[in-house]
């Protein structure tokens, strides 16, 4: 039920798969983000842009 709602209401038109949802967390945990501070990263298919 929630999956269908998300797929029809998220601007990208689909729900993220596991790899897409995990990628930002892996980036933040890795060495590529050592100079980042206080950033918010929305992983919501554009929903917060509405």
N, C-alpha and C positions, 0 to 999 in steps of 0.2 A: 504494500500500500504506500509506504513512504517512498520507496524506490520509484514508483510510477509518478507520484507527485513531483519529486525532484526532477525527474527526466522531463516532465512537461513544463516546469516552471523555471528551471535554470537556463540562463541565456545560451549556454552551449548546447542545450537540448539533450544532455545525457548526464549520467552520474560518473564520477571519476572511477577509474579502476585503482587497484591497490598500489601499483607502481606510481601512478600520478599523485596519489595522496601522500605517499611516503617520500617522494623526491625532495620536497622542501625541508622535511625533517632531516633527511640524510645530508642535504647541503649545509644546514645549520650545524649539524654535528661534526662536519668535516673541516678541513683546513681552508676551504674556500671562503669561509665566512668569518675569519678571524678578526676582520676590521669592522664588522657590523655591530651596531649597538642600537637597541630600542626600535627595531623595525617590526612592523606588523605585516605578516604575509597571509593573505586570505587565499585559501585553497577551496573555492566554492563555485567554480565555473562561471564567475561573473555576477553571482547573485547579489553581492554587496554593492555593486555598481548601479543597481536599479534605484 
